[in-house]
Each structure stands twice: as C-alpha cells, then as structure tokens.
C-alpha cells in the first residue's frame, strides 16, 4: 500500500524540469530602428546589392535582471519590416526583393527574413521570417543586421529614406 501511494505521488507531482518549462514565457524586444537612404546614383541594373548594415547589441544581463529571470532559453526574430519613410509619394514599385541577415563575431552570416509578395503600391513590407534561433548571435555581444535588395531602376526619386524595424522574441525562464 505504501508503494502504491508513492507511485501515485510520483505521478501527480511533475518534475522540476517540467515545472520550469511550464513557467517559461515570451518577452518581445524592439531593436532600434535602422534608418538608411537609397540614392538613385548608386543603383544600376544588376543583381542583389547591400542596402544597409548596422551593428546592434542587446543587453541580455539587464533583461534578465529587469524580469528577475534565471536565463533566456531561446530567441528568434518575430518581426522584420521595411518602411518607406520619405518622400511620402514613394512606394515599393522599384523593389523586386529584399532579405535581412544577422551575423556576429565567429558566427556565419545567416538569413533571418526575406520578402514574399511585395505590393508595388505599398509603403510597408513585412518580410517572411525564417524562424532562425538567434540567441547565439545576440548573446555574443554586438551583432550586425544587413539589408540586401534587388532594385528595379530607375528609382522614382533621387533619394528614398527607408526604415528597418525588427523585434526579437525571447523565451525566458523565471528564477
């Protein structure tokens, strides 16, 4: 009888790992916007070009302290968006495709998102995410985001100001 009570108790109480897993939750982190200019003189008919690159960092320690966490289990981009900031009359009818990559010291540059269908009369493009695990990129110190694009010249104006907006989702473990 004592043996069966022990078995029942063992089945009723989940393991510590299971409890930790159930307590995990997601937080979103907005990276700073990356503003860049496309100049019509820089783009001749050709294949993909580097449009922008920016080095960023995420202070993992401050996120852990702020939320009283044991650690961050995984991270991935949950939003990668390109927007035309100016001029107001310009849309994306000149952009054939775009993709965004991430890299960090000692890690290979890897694609995190790419365009699917681009509405030529739209001013915003949400890139399709590759759901890549990026914790190793963002926790290793500074990381670099690069925007590549395939442009269909001529551009509608001499200069176009674009914004890259990105958001990272982190699955975290409470203490």
C-alpha positions in Angstrom: 0.0 0.0 0.0 2.9 2.4 0.8 4.4 1.5 -2.6 1.2 2.4 -4.5 0.9 5.7 -2.6 4.5 6.6 -3.6 3.8 5.7 -7.2 0.7 7.9 -7.2 2.5 10.7 -5.6 5.3 10.4 -8.1 2.9 10.6 -11.0 1.0 13.5 -9.5 4.0 15.8 -9.0 5.7 16.9 -12.2 9.4 17.0 -12.3 11.3 20.3 -11.7 12.2 20.5 -15.4 8.5 20.2 -16.3 7.6 23.0 -13.8 10.3 25.2 -15.2 9.1 24.5 -18.7 5.5 25.4 -17.8 6.7 28.7 -16.1 8.6 29.9 -19.3 7.1 32.9 -21.0 8.0 35.1 -24.0 9.1 38.7 -24.0 9.5 41.0 -27.0 12.4 43.3 -27.5 12.2 46.1 -30.1 15.6 46.8 -31.6 16.3 50.4 -32.5 15.0 51.4 -35.9 17.6 51.4 -38.7 17.2 54.4 -41.0 19.0 54.4 -44.3 19.0 56.2 -47.6 18.9 54.8 -51.1 20.4 57.1 -53.7 19.4 56.7 -57.3 23.0 57.2 -58.4 24.2 54.1 -56.5 22.0 51.5 -58.3 22.3 50.4 -61.8 20.5 47.4 -63.2 22.3 44.4 -61.5 21.6 41.7 -59.1 21.3 42.0 -55.3 23.1 44.8 -53.5 23.8 45.6 -49.9 21.5 48.4 -49.0 22.3 48.9 -45.3 24.2 47.4 -42.4 24.0 48.3 -38.8 25.7 46.8 -35.7 23.4 46.4 -32.7 23.5 44.9 -29.2 21.0 43.5 -26.7 21.9 43.8 -23.1 20.9 40.3 -22.0 22.0 40.8 -18.4 19.7 43.8 -18.0 16.8 41.9 -19.4 17.5 39.0 -17.0 17.7 41.4 -14.1 14.7 43.5 -15.1 12.4 40.4 -15.3 14.1 38.5 -12.4 15.0 35.6 -14.7 17.2 32.6 -14.5 18.0 32.9 -18.1 16.9 33.1 -21.7 16.2 29.8 -23.3 15.8 30.8 -27.0 15.4 33.8 -29.2 14.1 34.5 -32.7 13.0 37.5 -34.7 9.3 37.9 -34.6 9.1 41.0 -36.9 11.3 42.3 -39.7 9.7 45.2 -41.5 10.8 47.6 -44.2 9.0 51.0 -44.5 9.4 53.9 -46.8 9.8 56.9 -44.5 10.1 59.6 -47.2 9.2 61.0 -49.6 5.5 60.4 -48.9 4.6 59.7 -52.6 7.0 56.8 -53.0 6.0 53.2 -52.6 7.8 49.9 -53.3 7.2 49.6 -57.0 11.0 49.7 -57.5 11.9 46.8 -55.2 12.0 43.3 -56.7 13.1 41.6 -53.5 14.8 42.1 -50.2 16.3 40.0 -47.4 17.8 40.6 -44.0 20.7 38.7 -42.4 22.3 38.5 -39.0 26.0 37.9 -38.2 28.2 38.2 -35.1 31.9 37.6 -34.3 32.7 33.9 -35.0 29.3 33.1 -36.5 28.4 32.8 -40.1 26.1 35.5 -41.7 22.6 33.9 -41.8 19.3 35.0 -43.4 16.6 35.8 -40.9 13.9 37.1 -43.3 13.1 37.7 -46.9 10.3 39.3 -49.0 7.5 37.2 -50.2 5.0 39.2 -52.3 5.7 42.9 -52.4 2.7 45.1 -53.0 4.1 47.7 -55.5 1.7 50.4 -54.2 2.5 49.6 -50.5 4.8 51.7 -48.3 5.5 48.8 -45.8 6.7 45.3 -46.4 6.7 42.7 -43.6 9.4 40.2 -44.5 8.7 36.5 -44.1 10.6 35.1 -41.1 12.9 32.1 -41.3 12.3 31.4 -37.6 16.0 31.0 -37.0 17.3 30.6 -33.5 19.4 33.7 -32.9 20.3 33.5 -29.2 23.9 32.7 -30.1 24.1 35.8 -32.3 22.6 38.3 -29.8 24.2 37.0 -26.7 27.8 37.0 -28.1 28.0 40.8 -27.9 27.4 43.1 -30.9 25.6 41.6 -33.9 25.1 43.0 -37.4 21.9 43.2 -39.4 22.3 43.6 -43.2 19.6 44.5 -45.7 20.1 43.3 -49.2 17.8 44.3 -52.1 17.2 43.7 -55.7 16.2 47.0 -57.2 14.4 47.7 -60.5 15.9 51.1 -61.6 15.3 53.8 -62.1 14.2 54.9 -58.7 11.1 57.1 -58.7 13.1 59.9 -56.9 16.8 60.7 -56.3 16.7 59.7 -52.6 14.5 57.4 -50.7 14.7 57.1 -46.9 13.8 53.6 -45.5 13.4 52.2 -42.0 14.2 48.7 -40.9 12.1 47.7 -37.9 12.9 44.5 -36.1 11.6 42.8 -33.0 13.1 39.8 -31.2 11.0 37.3 -29.2 12.8 35.7 -26.3 11.6 32.7 -24.4 12.7 33.2 -20.8 12.9 31.1 -17.6 11.9 32.7 -14.3 14.1 32.0 -11.2 
